[in-house]
Amino acid sequence: MSEYQYYEFQAIDRPLGEADREALRELSTRARITATSFTNHYEWGDFKGDPARLMEQWFDLHLYLANWGTRRLIMRLPRRLVERARLDTFLLDVDWVAVWENGENLIVDMCRDEVEQDYGDWDDSSGWLGVLSPLRADVLSGDLRLFYLCWLTTLEDDALEADTCEPLAGIGPLTGALEAAADFFGIDRDLLHATAEHTDDLDSAVPGGVTWAAVTERRTVGALMTRVGEIRRQRACAETERRAEERRHQQVLAERMRRKRLEDVMRRGEAVWAEVETEIARRNAAGYDRAAALLTDLEAIAIEDGMEADFIQRLDAIRDHHARKERFLERLKGLGKR
């Protein structure tokens, strides 16, 4: 699939009337339209409507994503329930979020480009808004941590001075909706980890007053980035240790398999030397490989049993007998050289 665009709108505060649905149908003959939603996707062409205008007129939430990396979430909020000045403390330096007033409402348009994509099953796009929709209720209840996530991207872009203070003293613990928003907008996971280690208001910022590492002093951008560096180093060390442990595990498994193979070769005794000749007689790469592998095992057994000289004598006899088989002899270069 070369192109994919997904549009979904939700009406929460007021359902759509019949006239509303008819007007929306004029914009798309393929869309699924209900009293509370408008959903469509495009694999070619574009949506004829203007999402911002639709939000002003009919809807309270809008989600858009495209497989070239654009992610968009728009909220319509009653102005009486949201203090615009508080939003500005988070969003003043965020160039991918726009806020404007429309009658009794406030529209917050979050649109980020070049978000890293998971090119899996795009049919799953329908689940995004369901996971993110609780954020609107959180904002209306005074939980503005969604906009802290937006602010974090200014740190990624190195757009703030090191002595700039964070707008909240942390945002932990994260809700499922906030985790989803971080994924949706491609927020740096190390930044998210650093900021989620604290919360500054247990009663209003965290639903239910969940106990957490509450602090009163807000950190600077410099302090946050220092913590991010520590997190990255810790993760790198943990990853290095994980890989080392995985290598140790693979080595143990490989040695067990080698031991089992050698025991099998020992049980077969002289018959193995006959198998070597049978494989060589095939005069093909697979036969030569199997013969060389058997000889390698026979050498290991001979060394363990103190019979290396006898093995070398028999190996030399094989080399002499098959002196014209250069491709086979190439496979024996490492044998008998200890």
N, C-alpha and C positions, 0 to 999 in steps of 0.2 A: 504494500500500500504506500503510495507516494505522498498522499495528503490525508490528514484527518483533522476535523474540527468538531468540537462538541459544545453545544449550548444548552444550558438549563436555567430556567427561571422558576422562582417560587413566590407565591402570594401567601403571606402569613396573616397579616392584620386584617385584610379584607379579601374575600374570595372574588373571583372573576364572574361577572354577569354574562348573560348570553350575548349582549352587544359587544362586550369586551372580547369574548372568544371569537366572534365573527370578525372583528377588526384584526385580531392576531392571525386568523386563518388567511387573511389577505397577504400576510407576510410570508407564509409558508404553507404549501399544500401537504407536505409530508410530516410536519411536526405533530407530536402527540400533545394535545391540548386538553387540560381538565380545568375544573373550577379553581384549582390552586397551583397549576404548573403549566409550563411550556418547555418541551424538550425536543431537540433535534440534533442530528449530526450530519456532517458533510464530508464526502470523500472526493468531491469535485465541486467547484462553485463556492459561493459565499452566501451567508444569511443576508437578506435584504434589509432587515431592520437595524436600528441603532440601539444597542443594549442600554446605553445611558438614558435615552429617551423612554425606552420601555420601563426602565426602573423608576423614572420620575412619574410615569403615568399609572403603572399597574402592579409592579412587583417589589418585593422586599429583599430578595436575595437573587444573585445571578452568579453562575459559574461558567467559565469558558476555558477550554484548553485546546491547544493545537500541537500536533506532533513535531513541529519545528521548535518547540520550547516555550511558547507563550502560555502563561497561567494568569487567569483573571478571576477575582472575586469582588463583587460589588454588594454593598449593603445599603438599604434605605432605613434610616433611623428617625424616629420622632425627635424633633429638635428639643422639645421640652424635657426629654430624658437623657440628653447627652450634652455635656459642656464642651463647646467647640475649643475653648482655650486649652482644655486638658489634652485634647487630641493633638493640638499643635506642639505640645511638649515632646511628643513622640515623632511626629511626622514632618516637622519643619525642614529637616535635611534629607528626607526620603523622596527621591525624584520619581519613583514609580507609583506613588500613591497620591491621588487627587481627592480633595474634599470640597464640596460646594453645597450651598443651601438651595432648596427647592420648595417654596411654600412653607409648610409646617414641618418639612423633613430635611434631614441632612443626608447627603449621598457620599459614601466613602468608596472610592474606586481604586482597588489594588490590582495593578497589572504589571507583572514582571516577565521580561523576555529572557531567552537563553537559559531557561531552567533545564538542568540535565534530565533526560527522559529515560524511562524504562520502556523500551519498545516491545512490550509484551502484548497481552490481549487488550486492545483498545475498547472492547465492549465493556470493560470494567469501569469506564469513565462515569457511568451512571451512579456509581457509589460514592463519588467524591462529595457531592453537595450534602448528601445525607449525613456524612461524617462531620462536615464543616458547619452545618447549619446551627448547632448549639452555640457557636461563637457569637451570633447576633444577640441571643438572649443574655449571654455573659456580658457583652458590652452594655446592654441596656440595664443590667444590674450593677454596673460600675466596675466590672473586671475588664481592664483595658490592656491586658497582657498580649492580646493579638497584635496591638500596635507596637509593643516592645519588640516583637519578632520582626516587624517591618524595620524598626530602628536598627536592629542588628545588622542589616545589610549594609548600612553606612560604614560599619566597622570592616566588613568584608571588602568594601570599595576604598578603604583608607581615606574616608572623606571627613573625619573628625580629628581634632587636636587631641593629643594624648591626655591632657588635663580635663577634657570634657567629661562630665558626670553622666552616668546612666540615668534614664528617666524614672526607673524604679530600682530599689535595692534588691534585684533578683526577681525571678518569676516562678520559682518552684513551689509546690510540685506541679508538673505539667498535667493538664487534663488530656484525654484522648483527642479532643478537638484541636487543642493547641499542638499536640504532636503531629496530627494530620496536617495542620496548617504549615508547620515547619517543613514537612515533606513536600507538600503541594508547591510551596514557593522556593524550595531548594535552599533553605536556610542551612548554613554551615553547622554540622552536627557538634563540632567541638565548641563553637560559640554557644550553641544551645545548652550544652552540658555545663559550661562555665556559669551561664546566667541562671540556670535552673537549680544551682546549688543552694540558693537563698530565696527567701521571699520577704517583702518588707511590710506586709499588712495581712495578718492572718484572717481578719474578720471580713474585709471587703475584697481583697485580691484573690483569696482562695475560697471557693464555695464550701460552706460547712465549717469554716474555721479549722482546717486540718493542721495539726501540729507539724512544724517544719523548722528549719534553721533560720529563724527570724533574725534580721539585722536592721539596724537603724541608719547606718552610714552607707551611702551610695558609693559605688566604686567608680573610678575613672576609667576611661577607655584604655589608658596605659596599663592599669591594674588588670582589667579584664583580658587584654591581649597577653599579658604575662601568664595569667592563669590558663589561657588557651594553649600557650606554648607548653606549659607543664602537662596539660592533658594529652597533647599530641605526643610528647616524649614518653609519657606513661603508656600510651596506646602502642607506640612503636616498640617499646621494650616488651610489652605483653605479646605483641605479634611476633617479635623475634623469638621469645621463649616458646610460644605456641608452635612455631615452625620447627624449632630445635627439638621439642618434645615429639612432634610428628615424625621428624627424621629418625629420632631414637626408636620410636615405635616401629617404623618401617624397617629399620635395621634388625630389630629383634625378630620381626616376622620373617624377614629374608633369611636370617640365620636359622630359624626353626625349619623353614622350607628346605634350606641347603642340607641341614642335618638329616632331615627325613629322606631327602634324595640320596645322600651318601649311604645311609643305612640300607636303602633299597638296592643300590649298586653292589654293596658288600654282600647282601643276601644272594644276589644272582651270580657272584663269583666269576669264574672263567667265561661264562656265557656272555658277559659284557664285552669281552675282547672280540668275540665272534660278531656281536651286534655292530661294533665299530667297523669291521670289515664289510658287513652287509650295507651299512649306510654309505661307506666310501664307494662301494660298487654302484650305487645309484647314479653317480657322476653328475649330480646337480647340487645347487646351492643349499637346498634344504637338507640333503643327505650329508653334505660336508659339515654343515652347522651342527647337526645332531652328533656326528662322529667326534667333532672337536669338543662338544660339551661333555660327552661321555669320557673322553680322554682327560679333560680337566678334572672331572670327579675322581677318576682313577688316580691321578697324580696326588690329589688332596688326601685320598685314603692311603696311598703309598707313603707319603710324608708322615702321616700320623702313626703308621705301623713300622716306621724305620726301614721301609723297603724301597726307598727312592732310587737307589742304584738299579734295582731290578726293573723298575718302571722305565727309567731312562733307556735301558738296554732294549726293551720291547718297543718303546717309542721310536728309537733310532731305526729299528727294523722296519717299522711301518713307513717311516720317512723314505728309507731306501727303496722299499717295495713300490711306493707310489711317487717316486721321484719326478715323474713326468706330469703329475697332477698339481700344477703350480697354484691353482686357486685353492685347492685343499691345503697345501703346505703353508699358504699365507695365513691360514687360520690356526696354525700350530706354532707361530713364532714365539709366543710367550711361554710355551711349555718346555719343561726340562732345563730351565735356565737358572734355577735357584742354587 
